[in-house]
Amino acid sequence: MKIQNYQNKKSTGQLGKLCTLNFKLLTKGGFTLVELMVTITVFVAVTLVVLVNQSDFNGGVILNNLAYDVALSTRQAQSYGINVRGKTTDVLATSQVIFPPYGVAFDLARNKEFVFFADTYPAANESTKIGNGLYDAGVAEVCTGNALSLCAEFIEKYRIQRGNFIKQLCVTRASGIGGDEECANAGESGTLTISFRRPNPDAIINSSIGAGSAKIISARIVLGAPEGNERSVLVYESGQISVQE
């Protein structure tokens, strides 16, 4: 019976029509050259957008990490200062343990790094406390040989990586009108030192920025990235430390 039906369809031409119809259905499932080119163009455009945004995102994350590193280093100096962390005055067997203020120092002339230090100079006497609120050993950070006596304040240097840098240092003085800031930019002359002396958590802020001599009530360290992004670390006289975009 099946053989007879096949022969009947063949004789009437129905088999040829079915084969032609099936071939047409199969050929309609592909892409034309124009459709393929449009699809590739869209894919490339989306990929470029994703890659650019990913680069900006990664740069933002790295800059955020740097800002929090600066803030945490400042907080560490505060912790060392008020928790009476001792420091030896030299490396000899007769070393004396002292309990100085601790701080962080920034210099726009060296805006790819900052220093964590112990404020050991000048030494304490009957009328003065130890330290002067400044980082005094910036020229002798290689603690070898005859430089040992000049290197008492230096503890650690933090190097800023991946093209990021200290973009700006700003201070606000007590005599400022409306809390006006005085700032110095990268490439200009400007230093900023923030230290903490026991038993108070208050920040001792000293800077060469600005012409005024009034007490500094807050400082801002602006960090920059090659992409143009910025993050700021704010330190207030009260000891409060925060990170802002």
Secondary structure, DSSP 4 states (H G I P E B T S, - for coil): -HHHHHHHHHHHTHHHHHHHHHHHHHHTTS--HHHHHHHHHHHHHHHHHHHHHHHHHHHHHHHHHHHHHHHHHHHHHHHHHHTT--EESSSSTT--EE---EEEEEEGGGTTEEEEEE---SPP-SSS-S--SS---TT--S--GGGGGG-SSEEEEEEP-TT-EEEEEEEEETT-TTS-EEEEETTS--EEEEEE-TT---EEEEES-SS--SPEEEEEEEEE-TTS-EEEEEEETTS-EEEE-
